Amino acid sequence: MKKVQRVLTGLMLVFTLHAAAQTSTDAKMKTFIDALMKKMTLDEKIGQLNLPGSGDIVTGQASNSDIGKKIKEGKVGGLFNIKSVEKIRAVQKVAVEESRLKIPMIFGMDVIHGYETVFPIPLGLSCTWDMNAIERSARVAATEASADGINWTFSPMVDVARDPRWGRIAEGNGEDAYLGGEIAKAMVKGYQGNDLTKNNTILSCVKHYAMYGAAEAGRDYNTTDMSRVRMFNEYLPPYKAAIDAGAGSIMASFNEVDGIPATANKFLMTDVLRKMWGFKGFVVTDYTGINEMIDHGLGDLQTVSAKALNAGIDMDMVGEGFLTTLKKSLAEGKVTLQQIDAACRTILEAKYKLGLFDDPYKYCDANRAKTEVFTDANRKEARAIAAQSFVLLKNAGSILPLQKNGTIALVGPLADNKENMPGTWSVAANFSKATSVLTGLKEVVGDKAKILYAKGANLDYDKAFVERAGMFGKDLKWDNRPAAEIIQEAVNIANQADVVVAAVGESAEMSGECSSRSDIQIPEAQKDLIKALLKTGKPVVLVLFTGRPLALKWENDNVPAILNVWFGGSEAGYAIADVLFGDVNPSGKLTTTFPQNVGQVPIYYNHKNTGRPLQDGKWFSKFRSNYLDVSNDPVYPFGYGLGYSGFSYSDVKLSNTSLKGNQTLTASITVTNTGKYDGKETVQLYLRDVVGISMTRPVKELKGFQKIELKAGESKTVNFSITTNDLKFYNPDLKYDWEPGEFQVMIGGNSRDVKTATVNWVK
């Protein structure tokens, strides 16, 4: 007992010392910034709120460039998407040596899923369900970006999305708020580490606040409208999780909420963010977010700029509405000096926390740029994490893994296209260094098997569509031959092969910003190729590229094996080969629901019941909540994913079936690897509040998960500790609390296939 007391006393001392140190640091920062701001003119304060695009900085001419002149005048707080130590040092030199107060600038970039070493797109990363791996991916990205002069990333994107038509679903973590929150915390920690003053950590920027992923019709930038209950329970938690993890900045979203664009939404930016959640960092708009409120219908540039500042926006990206109108608005009483000062202070505090006032060139070490970017170790990490992100959707007859012998036909428009492997928002990537599927297969198999290749099809029959889908250097190399001739070439090599691997699906830029789709099927040109390949009678494996859940009912019904590889990053080709040949047993699990067709959208696992629910396993029942033409079921449910081994689950064991107050419940289940391969399984915990007192509750909610590794034939008991915190939700009064009653505890390998036990919990 005395030993325990000594340990507790020691821990309390550590916490006390840490709190004291933090208070001392905060006091020093306040003193420094107070003194600096007393020296600043109004124009210089407003200048700190300005984040213009950098344009192209010509080496040796930074001082004389248009942006250089503004920097000298103190009219620029930071720049974004400028790349290389040499260029960043040049413009930083203008700020700290040629401006009046020598205030350093902050340099941001869209470092979304890696820097030059590119990891899987965020939706793919989320399917690892491995928070350590996700944190490591962000750590590598931060190390590389900071080595190249960047100290601020516009990531993580934590928008919950349930509509696969929306292209930016590729950049987020799927449909679940709990999982999204866990990933948000891992990403923030990976970027910022434990000490922002280190030169290999960077400031994170959580986006897009808020509810951007709920745009009507899945059309980008579109209106969002939902109840407060839905906001707080289903969409806001990942943003709060990121803030609780210490995220230094927030980006406002383009969409409107409650009829007010987020950029001018005081409820979001001040009432929730600052007052409810205690956020202390700064808020930046998205690209021209202030100016776009003119088209929303809220007034001219001066009016919307004042609205943004009044709402709680601190920094204006690109639009220069703050720079050109705030002084006039202040004179007219439309904004206050206190608001300008408060916004300026948040920007200066971020720079202070990054250590830029101590050393404005701390991120400009040319040696780091040469030795810490796209290293062998980073590429090895990216390859391993990419392989974990792939989701095996189907494997009839155990076609996979492939043998490293015989003849393999590799076909498809994405089979030999390294430019598309990094995926959307890979702005720092060097596409020439990415690895195609063809290269990956050939290098991994060596001379043990023969690889034959044919393109098989263009991405789509519509050339104009293919051009739109191949933007930003991700050319799809249009083949001018007749479609039948291109397909026949693929059929010919398929007939010579033992197995066919078809690399098909979406191109990288078919998802991402402004890449919404009304048809979420594989394009018809590629479907025709798949049908022709199936007619050969040879085993066909689909290697599916996608940045969203696709409608794959026909493919699931007809193709024997489907491996969803998302866009795996710069090492995608190698990682795909690792999984296809069984060097890695796939363990990815979906973080979105895959519908049968677009008419089921939005479809998600944690929905509410209706008063006329359809009985499980039934379709069709008149006067029940269902469709005439398709069942309610998805093709693949949330949490789903196969491996080369199977896993069986015992019944759920509860430590108690009747609890009171703040007791803890332990739920246990034994998982057994029933296959012949060692493998990983993500064991998922779901809860259901069976009878809501204040409001209806979802049919189930994810509340925990553990990714375990089991050798062939091995069993392991997995334990989950459940407390009343896991039962809490926001009621109609937005009070965060739990209600007593009956709860179902569900554990399984996906949201559909679970074992269930029941507990009664009273207050």
C-alpha positions in Angstrom: 0.0 0.0 0.0 2.8 2.4 0.9 4.5 1.6 -2.4 1.3 2.5 -4.3 1.1 5.7 -2.3 4.7 6.6 -3.2 3.9 5.9 -6.9 0.8 8.1 -6.8 2.8 10.9 -4.9 5.5 10.7 -7.6 2.9 11.0 -10.4 1.3 14.0 -8.7 4.7 15.6 -8.4 5.4 15.0 -12.1 2.0 16.5 -13.1 2.5 19.5 -10.8 5.9 20.2 -12.2 4.7 19.9 -15.8 1.8 22.2 -15.1 4.2 24.7 -13.5 6.5 24.5 -16.5 3.6 25.1 -18.9 2.4 28.1 -16.9 5.9 29.6 -17.0 6.2 29.0 -20.7 2.8 30.6 -21.3 3.7 33.6 -19.2 7.0 34.1 -21.2 5.1 33.8 -24.4 2.5 36.4 -23.3 5.2 38.8 -22.2 7.0 38.5 -25.5 3.9 38.9 -27.6 2.5 41.7 -25.5 5.8 43.6 -26.1 5.8 42.9 -29.8 2.2 43.9 -30.4 2.8 47.2 -28.7 5.3 48.0 -31.5 2.9 46.9 -34.3 0.9 49.2 -36.4 -2.6 48.4 -37.4 -1.5 47.5 -40.9 1.1 45.1 -39.5 -1.4 43.4 -37.3 -3.8 42.9 -40.2 -0.8 41.7 -42.3 -0.3 38.8 -39.9 -3.8 37.7 -40.8 -3.0 37.4 -44.5 -2.0 34.0 -46.0 -1.5 34.6 -49.7 -0.4 31.9 -52.2 3.3 32.0 -52.8 3.3 32.0 -56.6 6.5 30.8 -58.1 9.5 32.1 -56.2 12.5 32.5 -58.5 15.8 31.8 -56.7 17.6 35.0 -56.0 14.6 37.2 -56.8 12.4 36.7 -53.7 13.0 40.2 -52.4 11.9 41.8 -55.7 8.9 39.6 -56.4 5.4 40.9 -55.8 5.0 38.8 -52.8 8.4 39.9 -51.5 7.3 43.5 -51.6 4.3 42.7 -49.4 6.5 40.8 -47.0 8.8 43.8 -46.6 5.7 45.9 -45.8 4.6 43.5 -43.1 1.5 42.5 -45.0 2.1 38.7 -45.0 1.7 36.3 -42.1 2.7 33.2 -43.9 2.8 31.4 -47.3 1.7 28.0 -48.4 2.6 25.3 -51.0 6.0 26.7 -51.6 8.5 23.8 -51.8 12.2 23.5 -51.0 14.5 24.8 -48.4 16.2 27.2 -50.8 13.0 29.0 -51.7 11.6 29.1 -48.2 14.9 30.4 -46.8 14.9 33.2 -49.4 11.4 34.5 -48.6 11.9 34.0 -44.8 15.0 36.2 -45.2 12.9 39.0 -46.6 10.6 38.8 -43.6 13.2 38.7 -40.9 15.8 41.0 -42.4 13.9 43.5 -44.6 10.6 44.0 -42.8 10.3 46.6 -40.0 9.6 44.3 -37.1 11.4 41.2 -38.6 8.5 38.9 -37.7 9.1 35.4 -39.2 6.5 33.8 -41.5 4.8 30.4 -41.1 5.0 28.0 -44.1 2.1 25.7 -44.8 1.5 22.9 -47.3 -1.1 20.2 -48.1 0.9 17.4 -46.5 -2.1 15.1 -46.4 -0.9 11.5 -46.5 2.9 11.8 -46.7 5.3 14.2 -48.3 7.7 12.7 -51.0 7.3 9.4 -49.3 3.5 8.9 -49.9 1.4 6.7 -47.7 -2.1 5.5 -48.7 -4.9 8.0 -49.1 -6.4 8.8 -45.7 -9.5 6.6 -46.3 -7.1 3.7 -47.0 -5.0 4.5 -44.0 -8.1 4.4 -41.8 -8.7 0.8 -43.0 -5.6 -0.3 -41.1 -7.4 0.3 -37.8 -3.9 0.6 -36.5 -3.4 3.9 -34.6 0.3 3.3 -34.2 0.8 2.9 -37.9 -1.3 5.9 -38.6 0.7 8.0 -36.2 4.0 6.8 -37.7 2.8 7.8 -41.2 2.2 11.3 -39.9 5.5 11.3 -38.1 7.3 10.4 -41.3 5.4 13.1 -43.2 6.3 15.7 -40.6 10.0 14.7 -40.6 10.2 15.0 -44.4 8.1 18.1 -44.7 10.0 19.9 -41.9 13.3 18.8 -43.6 12.2 20.7 -46.7 11.2 23.9 -44.9 7.5 23.3 -44.1 6.3 23.9 -40.5 2.5 23.7 -40.9 0.3 21.1 -42.6 -3.3 21.4 -43.7 -4.1 18.0 -42.1 -5.7 15.9 -40.7 -9.0 16.0 -42.5 -11.5 14.5 -40.0 -14.9 15.1 -41.8 -17.3 12.3 -41.2 -18.7 11.2 -44.6 -21.5 8.8 -45.4 -22.1 9.7 -49.0 -19.7 8.0 -51.4 -20.7 10.4 -54.2 -18.6 13.1 -52.4 -15.1 13.0 -53.8 -13.4 14.1 -50.6 -14.5 11.0 -48.8 -11.0 9.8 -50.0 -9.3 12.3 -47.7 -11.1 11.4 -44.5 -11.5 8.4 -42.1 -14.9 7.1 -43.1 -18.4 7.2 -41.7 -17.8 6.7 -37.9 -17.3 9.5 -35.4 -15.6 7.3 -32.8 -13.0 5.8 -35.1 -12.5 9.2 -36.8 -11.7 10.7 -33.4 -9.1 8.0 -32.6 -7.5 8.6 -36.0 -7.6 12.4 -35.5 -5.7 12.0 -32.2 -3.1 9.8 -33.8 -2.5 12.1 -36.7 -2.1 15.2 -34.5 0.4 13.4 -32.3 2.3 12.2 -35.4 2.6 15.7 -36.8 3.2 17.7 -33.6 5.0 15.2 -31.5 5.5 16.2 -27.9 7.5 19.3 -28.5 6.6 21.8 -31.3 9.9 23.6 -30.8 11.8 20.6 -32.4 12.7 21.1 -36.0 11.1 17.8 -37.1 7.6 18.6 -35.8 5.0 20.7 -37.6 1.8 22.4 -36.7 -1.3 20.4 -37.6 -4.5 22.0 -39.0 -7.7 20.1 -38.4 -10.2 20.5 -41.3 -12.8 21.1 -42.5 -14.7 22.6 -39.6 -17.5 21.7 -39.8 -19.7 19.0 -41.3 -18.1 19.5 -44.7 -18.6 15.7 -45.3 -22.4 16.0 -45.2 -22.8 18.2 -48.3 -26.2 17.7 -49.9 -26.2 15.2 -52.8 -22.5 14.5 -52.3 -21.7 17.6 -54.4 -18.6 19.4 -53.2 -19.0 22.8 -51.5 -22.8 22.2 -51.2 -25.1 23.1 -48.4 -25.1 21.2 -45.1 -28.2 21.2 -42.9 -28.8 19.0 -39.8 -30.1 19.0 -36.3 -27.8 20.0 -33.4 -28.3 16.5 -31.9 -26.9 14.9 -35.1 -24.0 17.5 -35.2 -22.8 16.8 -31.7 -23.3 13.0 -31.7 -22.3 12.0 -35.3 -20.2 14.7 -36.9 -18.4 17.0 -34.4 -16.6 14.4 -32.2 -13.5 14.0 -34.4 -12.9 17.7 -34.5 -13.1 17.8 -30.7 -10.8 14.8 -30.4 -8.2 16.5 -32.5 -8.4 19.7 -30.4 -8.2 17.7 -27.2 -5.0 16.1 -28.6 -3.5 19.6 -29.0 -4.1 20.5 -32.6 -2.6 24.0 -33.2 -5.0 25.3 -35.9 -8.4 24.7 -37.5 -9.5 25.3 -41.0 -13.0 26.5 -41.7 -15.1 24.6 -44.2 -16.7 25.9 -47.4 -20.2 24.7 -46.7 -22.9 26.6 -44.9 -24.4 25.3 -41.6 -27.7 26.6 -40.3 -27.9 28.9 -43.3 -24.6 30.6 -42.5 -21.3 29.7 -44.3 -18.9 28.2 -41.8 -16.5 31.0 -42.4 -19.0 33.5 -40.9 -20.6 31.1 -38.4 -20.1 32.4 -34.9 -21.9 29.4 -33.4 -19.2 27.1 -34.8 -16.1 29.3 -34.6 -16.7 31.0 -31.2 -19.5 29.4 -29.2 -18.5 25.7 -29.8 -14.8 25.9 -30.7 -13.6 28.6 -28.3 -16.2 28.6 -25.5 -17.4 25.0 -25.3 -14.1 23.2 -26.3 -11.6 25.8 -25.1 -9.6 25.9 -28.3 -6.6 28.2 -28.0 -5.0 28.0 -31.5 -5.9 29.9 -34.6 -8.6 29.4 -37.3 -7.7 29.8 -41.0 -10.2 29.9 -43.9 -10.0 27.5 -46.7 -8.8 28.8 -50.1 -10.7 32.1 -50.8 -13.3 31.0 -48.2 -14.1 34.6 -47.3 -14.5 35.8 -50.9 -16.8 32.9 -51.7 -19.3 34.2 -49.2 -20.1 36.9 -51.8 -21.6 34.2 -54.1 -23.3 32.7 -51.0 -25.2 36.0 -51.0 -23.9 37.6 -47.8 -22.6 40.9 -49.2 -19.5 42.5 -50.8 -15.9 41.7 -49.8 -15.8 44.2 -47.0 -19.0 42.9 -45.5 -18.1 39.2 -45.7 -14.6 39.9 -44.3 -16.1 41.7 -41.3 -18.5 38.8 -40.8 -15.6 36.3 -40.9 -13.6 38.2 -38.2 -16.7 38.7 -36.1 -17.4 35.0 -36.2 -13.9 34.1 -35.0 -11.7 33.6 -38.1 -8.1 34.6 -37.6 -6.4 34.1 -40.9 -7.5 34.7 -44.5 -6.2 32.3 -47.1 -5.5 33.8 -50.5 -8.5 36.2 -50.7 -6.9 39.2 -49.1 -10.3 40.4 -47.8 -8.8 41.1 -44.4 -5.8 42.8 -45.8 -7.8 45.2 -48.0 -11.0 45.9 -46.0 -10.5 45.4 -42.2 -9.0 48.9 -41.7 -12.0 50.5 -43.3 -14.4 48.2 -41.3 -12.6 49.3 -38.1 -13.1 52.9 -38.9 -16.7 52.3 -39.6 -17.3 50.4 -36.4 -18.0 47.1 -38.2 -15.2 45.3 -36.4 -13.2 46.1 -33.2 -9.5 46.6 -32.5 -9.8 43.9 -29.9 -10.9 41.4 -32.5 -8.0 42.3 -34.8 -5.6 42.1 -31.8 -7.0 38.7 -30.7 -6.6 37.2 -34.2 -3.1 38.6 -34.6 -2.2 37.2 -31.2 -3.2 33.6 -32.2 -0.9 33.8 -35.3 2.0 35.1 -33.3 1.5 32.5 -30.6 1.7 29.7 -33.2 5.0 31.1 -34.5 6.3 31.4 -30.9 5.3 27.8 -30.1 7.1 26.7 -33.3 10.3 28.4 -32.1 10.4 30.7 -35.1 11.2 33.8 -33.1 14.3 32.1 -31.7 15.4 30.7 -35.0 13.4 31.7 -38.1 15.6 29.4 -40.2 15.2 26.3 -38.0 13.4 24.4 -40.8 15.8 25.4 -43.5 18.6 22.9 -43.0 19.8 21.9 -46.5 21.5 18.8 -45.1 18.2 17.5 -43.7 16.5 18.0 -47.0 19.2 15.8 -48.6 19.2 13.0 -46.0 15.7 12.8 -44.5 13.4 12.9 -47.5 12.3 9.7 -49.4 14.7 7.6 -47.5 14.9 3.8 -47.7 13.6 3.5 -44.1 10.6 5.8 -44.9 9.8 3.9 -48.1 9.9 0.6 -46.2 7.5 2.0 -43.6 5.2 3.2 -46.4 5.2 -0.1 -48.1 4.4 -2.0 -44.9 1.6 0.4 -43.9 0.1 0.3 -47.5 -0.1 -3.5 -47.3 -2.0 -3.2 -44.1 -4.5 -0.8 -45.6 -5.7 -3.2 -48.4 -9.1 -4.8 -47.8 -9.7 -8.3 -49.2 -13.4 -8.1 -50.2 -13.8 -11.6 -51.7 -11.6 -14.7 -52.2 -13.8 -17.5 -53.5 -11.9 -20.8 -53.8 -8.9 -19.3 -52.1 -7.5 -18.0 -55.4 -5.3 -15.7 -53.3 -2.5 -15.7 -52.4 -1.0 -16.3 -55.8 1.8 -18.7 -56.3 5.2 -17.3 -57.5 5.3 -19.6 -60.5 3.6 -20.2 -63.8 2.2 -17.3 -66.0 0.3 -14.3 -64.7 -1.6 -12.0 -67.0 -1.7 -8.4 -65.7 -4.2 -6.2 -67.4 -6.1 -3.0 -66.9 -5.7 0.8 -67.3 -4.1 1.1 -63.9 -1.7 -1.8 -64.2 1.2 0.2 -65.6 0.5 3.7 -64.3 2.8 4.8 -61.5 1.6 8.4 -61.7 -1.8 7.4 -60.2 -0.4 5.2 -57.4 0.1 8.1 -54.9 -3.6 9.1 -55.1 -5.3 12.4 -54.7 -3.7 15.3 -52.8 -0.1 14.1 -53.1 1.2 17.6 -53.9 4.8 17.0 -52.8 5.1 13.6 -54.5 7.6 12.9 -57.2 5.5 10.7 -59.5 8.6 9.4 -61.3 9.7 7.7 -58.1 6.3 5.9 -57.5 6.0 2.2 -58.3 3.4 0.7 -60.6 1.7 -2.6 -60.2 3.6 -4.0 -63.1 7.0 -3.0 -61.7 6.0 -4.3 -58.2 4.9 -7.7 -59.4 7.9 -8.2 -61.6 10.4 -7.2 -58.9 8.7 -9.3 -56.1 8.3 -12.4 -58.2 11.7 -12.1 -60.0 12.3 -14.9 -62.4 10.1 -17.4 -60.6 7.0 -16.6 -62.7 6.3 -15.0 -66.1 4.3 -11.7 -66.1 2.4 -10.8 -69.3 0.9 -7.3 -69.6 -1.8 -5.6 -71.7 -3.7 -2.4 -71.0 -7.1 -4.0 -71.8 -9.1 -0.8 -71.7 -9.0 2.9 -71.4 -10.3 4.2 -68.0 -13.6 5.1 -69.7 -15.1 5.3 -73.2 -15.4 9.1 -72.8 -12.1 10.7 -73.7 -13.1 14.0 -72.2 -13.9 12.3 -68.9 -10.6 10.5 -68.9 -8.8 13.8 -69.3 -10.7 15.2 -66.3 -9.8 12.2 -64.4 -6.1 12.5 -65.2 -5.3 16.0 -63.9 -2.3 17.2 -62.0 0.3 15.1 -63.9 -1.6 11.8 -63.4 -2.0 11.1 -67.2 -3.9 8.0 -68.1 -2.3 7.6 -71.5 -5.3 7.4 -73.8 -5.1 4.5 -76.3 -6.5 5.5 -79.7 -7.1 1.9 -80.9 -10.7 0.6 -81.1 -12.0 -0.7 -77.7 -12.5 -4.2 -79.1 -8.9 -4.4 -80.2 -7.6 -3.2 -76.8 -9.8 -5.8 -75.0 -8.8 -8.6 -77.4 -5.1 -8.0 -76.7 -5.9 -8.5 -73.0 -7.9 -11.7 -73.7 -5.1 -13.1 -75.8 -2.6 -12.9 -72.9 -5.2 -14.1 -70.4 -5.6 -17.2 -72.5 -1.9 -17.8 -72.1 -1.9 -17.4 -68.4 -2.7 -19.5 -65.3 -4.4 -16.5 -63.5 -5.5 -13.0 -64.5 -4.9 -9.9 -62.4 -7.0 -7.0 -63.5 -5.9 -3.6 -62.1 -9.1 -1.6 -62.5 -11.4 1.0 -60.9 -11.0 4.7 -60.4 -8.0 6.9 -61.3 -6.5 9.0 -58.5 -8.3 12.2 -59.5 -11.7 10.5 -59.7 -11.9 11.2 -56.0 -10.7 14.2 -54.0 -11.7 17.8 -54.1 -14.3 18.7 -56.8 -14.5 15.0 -57.9 -18.0 14.1 -56.9 -19.6 11.3 -58.9 -23.3 10.6 -59.5 -22.5 7.1 -60.7 -20.3 5.2 -58.3 -19.8 2.1 -60.4 -16.6 1.0 -62.2 -16.7 2.7 -65.6 -18.3 0.7 -68.4 -15.2 0.4 -70.5 -13.5 -1.5 -67.6 -16.6 -3.6 -66.9 -16.6 -4.8 -70.5 -12.9 -5.8 -70.0 -13.8 -7.7 -66.9 -16.6 -9.5 -68.6 -14.3 -10.5 -71.5 -11.7 -11.8 -69.0 -14.2 -13.9 -67.1 -15.3 -15.5 -70.4 -11.8 -17.0 -70.8 -12.6 -19.3 -67.8 -9.3 -18.3 -66.2 -9.3 -17.3 -62.5 -9.7 -13.5 -62.3 -8.4 -11.3 -59.4 -9.6 -7.7 -59.3 -7.0 -5.3 -57.9 -9.4 -2.5 -57.2 -8.3 1.1 -57.1 -10.8 3.6 -55.6 -11.0 6.6 -53.4 -14.6 6.0 -52.3 -17.0 3.1 -51.6 -18.1 1.8 -55.0 -21.3 0.0 -56.0 -19.8 -3.4 -56.6 -22.8 -5.8 -56.6 -22.2 -7.1 -60.1 -18.5 -7.6 -59.4 -19.1 -9.3 -56.1 -21.6 -11.6 -57.8 -19.3 -12.5 -60.7 -15.6 -12.1 -59.9 -14.0 -14.7 -57.7 -11.5 -12.5 -55.9 -11.4 -8.7 -55.2 -8.6 -6.9 -53.4 -9.4 -3.2 -52.7 -6.1 -1.4 -52.7 -7.4 2.2 -52.5 -4.4 4.3 -53.7 -1.5 2.9 -51.7 1.1 5.7 -52.1 4.6 5.8 -53.6 5.3 2.2 -52.7 1.9 0.9 -53.9 3.2 -1.5 -56.5 5.4 -3.3 -54.1 2.8 -3.5 -51.4 0.2 -4.9 -53.8 2.6 -7.6 -54.8 3.4 -8.4 -51.2 -0.3 -9.1 -50.5 -1.1 -10.8 -53.8 1.7 -13.3 -53.3 1.1 -13.8 -49.6 4.2 -12.2 -48.2 1.7 -10.1 -46.3 -1.7 -11.5 -45.1 -4.3 -8.7 -45.8 -5.9 -7.3 -42.6 -7.6 -4.1 -43.7 -11.2 -3.5 -42.6 -13.6 -1.1 -44.2 -14.4 2.2 -42.5 -17.3 2.9 -44.9 -20.3 0.9 -46.0 -20.3 -0.2 -49.6 -23.8 0.0 -51.1 -25.5 -2.2 -53.7 -26.3 0.9 -55.8 -26.2 4.7 -55.5 -29.9 4.7 -54.7 -29.2 3.4 -51.2 -27.0 6.4 -50.4 -26.6 7.5 -47.7 -26.1 4.1 -46.1 -24.2 3.6 -42.8 -24.1 1.0 -40.1 -25.1 3.2 -37.0 -28.4 4.3 -38.3 -31.6 4.6 -36.3 -34.5 2.2 -36.4 -37.8 3.4 -37.9 -41.2 2.6 -36.4 -41.6 0.0 -39.1 -38.2 -1.7 -39.3 -37.6 -4.5 -41.7 -37.0 -7.8 -40.0 -33.4 -9.0 -40.3 -32.8 -11.2 -43.3 -36.1 -10.3 -45.0 -37.0 -8.5 -48.2 -39.6 -7.5 -49.3 -42.3 -6.7 -46.7 -45.1 -4.2 -47.6 -45.5 -1.3 -45.2 -42.0 -1.9 -43.8 -39.0 0.4 -44.3 -37.5 -1.1 -47.4 -37.1 -0.8 -51.2 -39.1 -2.4 -54.0 -36.1 -3.1 -56.2 -33.2 -3.9 -53.8 -32.7 -5.2 -50.2 -31.6 -2.8 -47.4 -28.3 -4.7 -47.1 -25.0 -3.3 -48.3 -22.6 -5.4 -50.4 -20.0 -5.0 -47.7 -20.7 -3.6 -44.2 -18.7 -1.2 -42.1 -15.8 -3.0 -40.4 -15.7 -5.8 -43.0 -12.5 -7.3 -44.4 -11.2 -10.8 -45.1 -7.8 -12.3 -44.8 -6.1 -15.5 -46.0 -7.0 -17.0 -42.7 -10.5 -17.2 -41.1 -11.3 -16.2 -37.6 -14.0 -17.6 -35.3 -15.5 -15.9 -32.3 -16.8 -17.5 -29.1 -19.8 -16.1 -27.3 -19.4 -12.9 -25.4 -18.7 -13.2 -21.6 -19.7 -10.3 -19.3 -18.1 -9.7 -15.9 -21.6 -8.8 -14.7 -25.1 -8.5 -16.2 -26.4 -5.9 -13.7 -24.4 -2.8 -12.9 -25.0 0.4 -11.0 -23.4 3.9 -11.3 -19.8 4.2 -12.3 -18.9 0.5 -12.1 -16.8 -1.0 -14.9 -18.0 -3.8 -17.1 -15.6 -6.2 -18.7 -16.7 -7.9 -22.0 -14.6 -10.8 -23.2 -14.5 -12.9 -26.3 -12.1 -15.6 -27.5 -10.9 -15.3 -31.1 -9.4 -18.2 -33.0 -7.4 -18.2 -36.2 -9.0 -21.1 -38.0 -6.8 -20.9 -41.1 -3.3 -22.0 -42.1 -1.7 -18.6 -42.3 -0.7 -16.3 -39.4 -2.8 -13.2 -39.5 -4.2 -10.0 -38.0 -7.8 -9.4 -37.0 -9.5 -6.2 -35.8 -11.9 -7.2 -33.0 -14.7 -4.6 -32.8 -16.9 -3.6 -29.9 -20.4 -2.2 -30.5 -23.0 -1.0 -28.0 -26.7 -0.4 -28.3 -28.8 1.6 -25.9 -31.9 -0.4 -26.4 -34.5 2.0 -24.9 -33.8 5.7 -25.1 -35.3 7.9 -22.4 -34.8 11.4 -23.9 -34.5 10.4 -27.6 -34.1 7.4 -29.9 -30.7 5.7 -30.2 -28.8 4.1 -33.0 -29.0 0.3 -33.7 -25.3 0.0 -32.7 -22.3 2.3 -32.2 -18.6 1.4 -32.3 -17.1 1.9 -28.9 -13.7 0.1 -29.1 -11.5 -2.1 -31.2 -8.3 -4.1 -30.8 -6.1 -5.3 -33.7 -4.6 -8.6 -32.6 -2.1 -11.0 -34.3 -2.7 -14.7 -34.2 -0.6 -17.6 -35.5 -2.4 -20.3 -37.4 -4.6 -22.3 -35.0 -3.9 -19.9 -32.1 -6.7 -18.5 -29.8 -6.6 -15.4 -27.8 -9.1 -13.9 -25.3 -9.8 -10.2 -26.0 -11.1 -8.0 -23.1 -12.9 -4.7 -23.4 -13.4 -2.4 -20.4 -16.7 -0.5 -20.7 -17.6 2.4 -18.5 -20.5 4.9 -18.3 -18.4 7.2 -20.5 -19.0 4.7 -23.3 -22.7 5.1 -22.8 -22.8 8.9 -23.0 -24.4 11.0 -25.8 -25.7 14.4 -26.4 -29.4 14.6 -25.6 -31.9 17.1 -27.1 -30.7 19.7 -24.6 -27.1 19.0 -25.7 -26.3 17.7 -22.3 -23.6 15.0 -22.5 -24.8 12.2 -20.2 -25.9 8.5 -20.1 -29.3 7.1 -19.4 -30.0 3.9 -17.5 -31.5 0.8 -19.0 -30.8 -2.2 -21.1 -27.7 -2.3 -23.3 -26.6 -4.8 -25.9 -22.9 -5.6 -26.0 -21.8 -6.8 -29.5 -18.3 -8.0 -30.5 -17.3 -9.3 -33.9 -15.1 -8.9 -37.0 -17.4 -6.4 -38.6 -20.5 -4.4 -37.8 -22.8 -7.1 -39.2 -21.4 -10.4 -37.9 -21.3 -10.0 -34.1 -21.9 -12.0 -31.0 -24.3 -10.3 -28.5 -24.8 -10.2 -24.7 -27.1 -8.0 -22.7 -26.5 -6.0 -19.5 -28.8 -3.8 -17.4 -27.2 -0.6 -16.0 -28.8 1.7 -13.5 -27.7 5.0 -12.1 
